[in-house]
Amino acid sequence: MDDVSKEDILKRLSLSEEQGVALLNAAKKSPMEALMLLQTFNLDPEKMQNLMSEFMTNPGAFFELAKSLGFSEEEINSFKEQLG
């Protein structure tokens, strides 16, 4: 997936705008916190797996998305470090 958008992700995972905002706020704090929050949304496991696979094969697209959504370079770099 070369073109990742907030709307696309929300639609594919059947998340509301409010859930998306909560997820972004959690991701700013910690990727693990965001992952735990995702689990509380009772998402379709196949859709979640597909999104995770896309992230693993093209993390740059997601980092560009984060930048376009207002994440600072410092927040993005911190996220990258936490992921290893």
VOTIRO-994943 format. One record per residue (C-alpha): residue number from 1; residue in three letters; x, y, z. Coordinates in steps of 0.2 Angstrom, whole numbers. Layout:
N
+-----+--------+-------+-------+-------+
: num : residu :    c1 :    c2 :    c3 :
+-----+--------+-------+-------+-------+
: NUM :    Ala :     X :     Y :     Z :
...
+-----+--------+-------+-------+-------+
This chain:
84
+-----+--------+-------+-------+-------+
: num : residu :    c1 :    c2 :    c3 :
+-----+--------+-------+-------+-------+
:   1 :    Met :     0 :     0 :     0 :
:   2 :    Asp :     9 :    16 :    -6 :
:   3 :    Asp :    -5 :    28 :    -2 :
:   4 :    Val :   -10 :    27 :    16 :
:   5 :    Ser :   -23 :    39 :    23 :
:   6 :    Lys :   -32 :    41 :    40 :
:   7 :    Glu :   -49 :    39 :    31 :
:   8 :    Asp :   -44 :    23 :    23 :
:   9 :    Ile :   -38 :    16 :    39 :
:  10 :    Leu :   -53 :    21 :    48 :
:  11 :    Lys :   -64 :    14 :    35 :
:  12 :    Arg :   -55 :    -2 :    33 :
:  13 :    Leu :   -55 :    -6 :    52 :
:  14 :    Ser :   -73 :     1 :    54 :
:  15 :    Leu :   -67 :    14 :    67 :
:  16 :    Ser :   -76 :    30 :    71 :
:  17 :    Glu :   -67 :    47 :    70 :
:  18 :    Glu :   -66 :    47 :    89 :
:  19 :    Gln :   -58 :    30 :    90 :
:  20 :    Gly :   -45 :    36 :    77 :
:  21 :    Val :   -41 :    51 :    88 :
:  22 :    Ala :   -39 :    41 :   103 :
:  23 :    Leu :   -28 :    29 :    94 :
:  24 :    Leu :   -17 :    43 :    87 :
:  25 :    Asn :   -16 :    50 :   105 :
:  26 :    Ala :   -11 :    33 :   112 :
:  27 :    Ala :     2 :    31 :    98 :
:  28 :    Lys :    10 :    47 :   102 :
:  29 :    Lys :    13 :    40 :   120 :
:  30 :    Ser :    18 :    23 :   115 :
:  31 :    Pro :    16 :    10 :   101 :
:  32 :    Met :    12 :    -3 :   114 :
:  33 :    Glu :    -2 :     8 :   121 :
:  34 :    Ala :    -9 :    10 :   104 :
:  35 :    Leu :    -9 :    -8 :   101 :
:  36 :    Met :   -18 :   -12 :   117 :
:  37 :    Leu :   -31 :     1 :   113 :
:  38 :    Leu :   -34 :    -7 :    96 :
:  39 :    Gln :   -37 :   -23 :   105 :
:  40 :    Thr :   -51 :   -15 :   115 :
:  41 :    Phe :   -60 :   -10 :    99 :
:  42 :    Asn :   -64 :   -28 :    95 :
:  43 :    Leu :   -58 :   -27 :    77 :
:  44 :    Asp :   -59 :   -40 :    63 :
:  45 :    Pro :   -43 :   -50 :    66 :
:  46 :    Glu :   -41 :   -52 :    47 :
:  47 :    Lys :   -42 :   -34 :    44 :
:  48 :    Met :   -30 :   -30 :    58 :
:  49 :    Gln :   -18 :   -43 :    52 :
:  50 :    Asn :   -18 :   -36 :    34 :
:  51 :    Leu :   -15 :   -18 :    41 :
:  52 :    Met :     0 :   -25 :    52 :
:  53 :    Ser :     7 :   -34 :    37 :
:  54 :    Glu :     6 :   -18 :    27 :
:  55 :    Phe :    15 :    -8 :    40 :
:  56 :    Met :    29 :   -21 :    41 :
:  57 :    Thr :    32 :   -21 :    22 :
:  58 :    Asn :    30 :    -2 :    20 :
:  59 :    Pro :    33 :     7 :    37 :
:  60 :    Gly :    38 :    23 :    28 :
:  61 :    Ala :    21 :    26 :    21 :
:  62 :    Phe :    14 :    25 :    39 :
:  63 :    Phe :    28 :    37 :    45 :
:  64 :    Glu :    23 :    49 :    31 :
:  65 :    Leu :     5 :    48 :    36 :
:  66 :    Ala :    10 :    52 :    54 :
:  67 :    Lys :    20 :    67 :    49 :
:  68 :    Ser :     5 :    73 :    38 :
:  69 :    Leu :    -6 :    71 :    54 :
:  70 :    Gly :     5 :    83 :    64 :
:  71 :    Phe :    16 :    71 :    73 :
:  72 :    Ser :    33 :    79 :    75 :
:  73 :    Glu :    49 :    72 :    69 :
:  74 :    Glu :    54 :    69 :    87 :
:  75 :    Glu :    38 :    59 :    90 :
:  76 :    Ile :    41 :    49 :    74 :
:  77 :    Asn :    59 :    45 :    79 :
:  78 :    Ser :    53 :    40 :    96 :
:  79 :    Phe :    40 :    28 :    88 :
:  80 :    Lys :    54 :    21 :    77 :
:  81 :    Glu :    65 :    18 :    92 :
:  82 :    Gln :    52 :    10 :   102 :
:  83 :    Leu :    48 :    -2 :    87 :
:  84 :    Gly :    67 :    -7 :    87 :
+-----+--------+-------+-------+-------+
